[in-house]
């Protein structure tokens, strides 16, 4: 009985880590806006903050699976924390890193539209059938590509002096982020449509 209570409790370590991830986001935003992005420290500190924040995403998922602490609340909270983290990073970097903004703004719009559409599907499906579909592997790949892409975008200018000022790696990662975002969005729509009652 104790194990069952532990398994279904929303007050557990993975969910606490998801909440911590959300609490760390404002510190990352502050670091991007307040620090000199032309200095090494101004790049490394935001990257470290974002890396630590991203690591909590891996850690809460690992603990939830390892100790059977998966809950419906966690299935909602974990992707919500991811969205909060990625949305904040995309917006603040688009504003701050103007040399990428002509491409970055479109990638940001695509990612936000996909995330809001999938979240809406989750809410409708949960309301109609009570079913919550956990993140698919394509969704996890999307999240990893977004986190790595943001780290590359933050850090790549440190190497501009070596190979010139064109952000080649950042453009590649923006393309990869867009592809995995659209791909995983299609997977989620395909998974949720059989669950939905479109006549309601």
C-alpha positions as CSV (number, residue, x, y, z in Angstrom):
1,X,0.0,0.0,0.0
2,X,2.9,2.4,0.9
3,X,4.5,1.7,-2.5
4,X,1.2,2.5,-4.3
5,X,0.8,5.7,-2.4
6,X,4.3,6.7,-3.3
7,X,3.8,5.9,-6.9
8,X,0.7,8.0,-7.3
9,X,1.7,11.0,-5.1
10,X,2.2,14.3,-7.0
11,X,4.5,15.5,-4.2
12,X,7.6,13.7,-5.3
13,X,11.2,14.4,-6.3
14,X,10.7,14.4,-10.1
15,X,7.9,17.0,-9.9
16,X,10.0,19.1,-7.5
17,X,12.8,19.1,-10.0
18,X,10.4,20.2,-12.7
19,X,9.3,23.1,-10.5
20,X,13.0,23.9,-9.8
21,X,13.5,24.0,-13.6
22,X,10.9,26.7,-13.9
23,X,12.4,28.7,-11.0
24,X,15.8,28.7,-12.6
25,X,14.5,30.2,-15.9
26,X,14.4,33.8,-14.6
27,X,18.0,33.6,-13.5
28,X,19.0,32.5,-17.0
29,X,17.0,35.3,-18.6
30,X,18.6,37.8,-16.3
31,X,22.1,36.5,-17.2
32,X,21.4,36.8,-21.0
33,X,20.0,40.4,-20.6
34,X,22.4,41.8,-18.0
35,X,25.7,40.4,-19.0
36,X,28.1,41.5,-21.8
37,X,27.5,39.1,-24.6
38,X,30.8,40.1,-26.2
39,X,32.7,38.7,-23.3
40,X,33.6,35.1,-22.5
41,X,31.9,35.3,-19.1
42,X,28.8,36.8,-20.7
43,X,28.5,33.7,-22.8
44,X,29.6,31.0,-20.4
45,X,27.5,31.9,-17.4
46,X,24.1,31.9,-19.3
47,X,25.2,28.6,-21.0
48,X,26.0,27.1,-17.6
49,X,22.7,28.2,-16.2
50,X,20.8,26.8,-19.2
51,X,22.8,23.6,-19.0
52,X,22.0,23.1,-15.3
53,X,18.3,23.9,-16.0
54,X,18.3,21.4,-18.9
55,X,19.9,18.7,-16.8
56,X,17.0,18.8,-14.4
57,X,14.8,17.6,-17.3
58,X,17.0,14.5,-17.8
59,X,17.2,14.0,-14.0
60,X,13.5,14.2,-13.2
61,X,12.6,11.8,-16.0
62,X,15.3,9.3,-14.9
63,X,14.1,9.4,-11.3
64,X,10.5,9.1,-12.2
65,X,11.1,6.0,-14.3
66,X,13.7,4.4,-12.0
67,X,11.6,4.7,-8.8
68,X,8.2,4.4,-10.5
69,X,7.1,8.0,-9.5
70,X,5.3,8.7,-12.8
71,X,2.0,10.6,-12.2
72,X,-0.5,12.3,-14.4
73,X,0.5,15.6,-12.7
74,X,4.1,14.9,-13.6
75,X,3.1,14.2,-17.2
76,X,1.7,17.7,-17.4
77,X,4.3,19.5,-15.3
78,X,7.4,18.1,-17.0
79,X,6.5,19.3,-20.5
80,X,5.1,22.6,-19.1
81,X,8.5,23.3,-17.4
82,X,10.3,22.4,-20.7
83,X,8.1,24.9,-22.6
84,X,8.6,27.6,-20.0
85,X,12.4,27.1,-20.3
86,X,12.6,26.9,-24.1
87,X,10.1,29.7,-24.7
88,X,11.9,32.1,-22.4
89,X,15.3,31.2,-24.0
90,X,14.0,31.6,-27.5
91,X,12.4,35.0,-26.8
92,X,15.3,36.5,-24.9
93,X,17.9,35.2,-27.4
94,X,15.9,36.5,-30.4
95,X,15.8,39.9,-28.7
96,X,19.5,39.9,-27.6
97,X,21.3,38.1,-30.5
98,X,20.2,40.4,-33.3
99,X,22.6,38.8,-35.8
100,X,20.4,35.7,-35.9
101,X,17.0,37.4,-35.5
102,X,15.9,37.3,-39.2
103,X,15.9,33.4,-39.0
104,X,15.5,33.0,-35.2
105,X,12.1,34.8,-35.1
106,X,10.5,32.3,-37.5
107,X,11.9,29.3,-35.7
108,X,10.6,30.7,-32.5
109,X,7.1,31.2,-34.0
110,X,7.1,27.6,-35.3
111,X,8.2,26.1,-32.0
112,X,5.7,28.1,-30.0
113,X,2.8,27.2,-32.3
114,X,3.7,23.5,-32.1
115,X,4.0,23.5,-28.4
116,X,0.7,25.4,-27.8
117,X,-1.1,23.1,-30.3
118,X,0.1,19.9,-28.6
119,X,-0.7,21.3,-25.1
120,X,-4.2,22.1,-26.3
121,X,-4.6,18.6,-27.6
122,X,-3.4,17.2,-24.3
123,X,-6.0,19.3,-22.4
124,X,-8.8,18.4,-24.7
125,X,-8.0,14.7,-24.6
126,X,-7.6,14.7,-20.8
127,X,-10.9,16.4,-20.4
128,X,-12.8,14.0,-22.7
129,X,-11.2,10.7,-21.9
130,X,-9.0,11.3,-18.9
131,X,-6.1,9.9,-20.9
132,X,-2.7,11.6,-20.7
133,X,-0.2,10.5,-23.3
134,X,3.4,10.6,-22.1
135,X,6.1,12.2,-24.2
136,X,7.1,10.1,-27.2
137,X,10.7,9.5,-28.2
138,X,10.3,12.1,-31.1
139,X,9.2,14.6,-28.5
140,X,12.2,13.9,-26.4
141,X,14.4,14.2,-29.4
142,X,12.8,17.6,-30.1
143,X,13.5,18.7,-26.6
144,X,17.2,17.6,-26.7
145,X,17.7,19.3,-30.1
146,X,16.2,22.6,-28.7
147,X,18.4,22.5,-25.6
148,X,21.6,21.7,-27.6
149,X,20.6,24.3,-30.2
150,X,20.2,27.0,-27.6
151,X,23.6,26.1,-26.0
152,X,25.3,26.2,-29.4
153,X,23.7,29.6,-30.2
154,X,24.9,31.0,-26.9
155,X,28.5,29.7,-27.1
156,X,29.3,29.7,-30.9
157,X,30.4,33.4,-30.9
158,X,33.3,32.4,-28.7
159,X,34.8,30.8,-31.8
160,X,34.1,33.6,-34.3
161,X,37.7,34.7,-34.0
162,X,38.8,31.3,-35.2
163,X,36.7,30.8,-38.3
164,X,35.0,34.2,-39.0
165,X,31.8,35.8,-37.9
166,X,29.2,33.6,-39.7
167,X,27.2,31.5,-37.2
168,X,27.2,28.3,-39.3
169,X,26.6,25.9,-36.3
170,X,23.7,28.1,-35.1
171,X,22.0,28.0,-38.4
172,X,22.4,24.2,-38.6
173,X,20.9,23.8,-35.1
174,X,18.0,26.2,-35.9
175,X,17.2,24.0,-38.9
176,X,17.4,20.8,-36.8
177,X,15.2,22.4,-34.1
178,X,12.6,23.2,-36.7
179,X,12.7,19.8,-38.2
180,X,12.4,17.9,-34.9
181,X,9.7,20.3,-33.7
182,X,7.5,19.7,-36.8
183,X,8.2,15.9,-36.8
184,X,7.3,15.4,-33.1
185,X,4.2,17.6,-33.6
186,X,3.0,15.3,-36.3
187,X,3.6,12.3,-34.0
188,X,1.5,13.8,-31.2
189,X,-1.4,14.7,-33.5
190,X,-1.4,11.1,-34.8
191,X,-1.4,9.7,-31.3
192,X,-4.1,12.0,-29.9
193,X,-6.6,12.0,-32.7
194,X,-7.9,8.4,-32.0
195,X,-8.5,9.5,-28.4
196,X,-10.5,12.6,-29.2
197,X,-14.2,12.7,-29.8
198,X,-14.5,15.2,-32.5
199,X,-18.3,15.3,-32.3
200,X,-18.2,17.0,-28.9
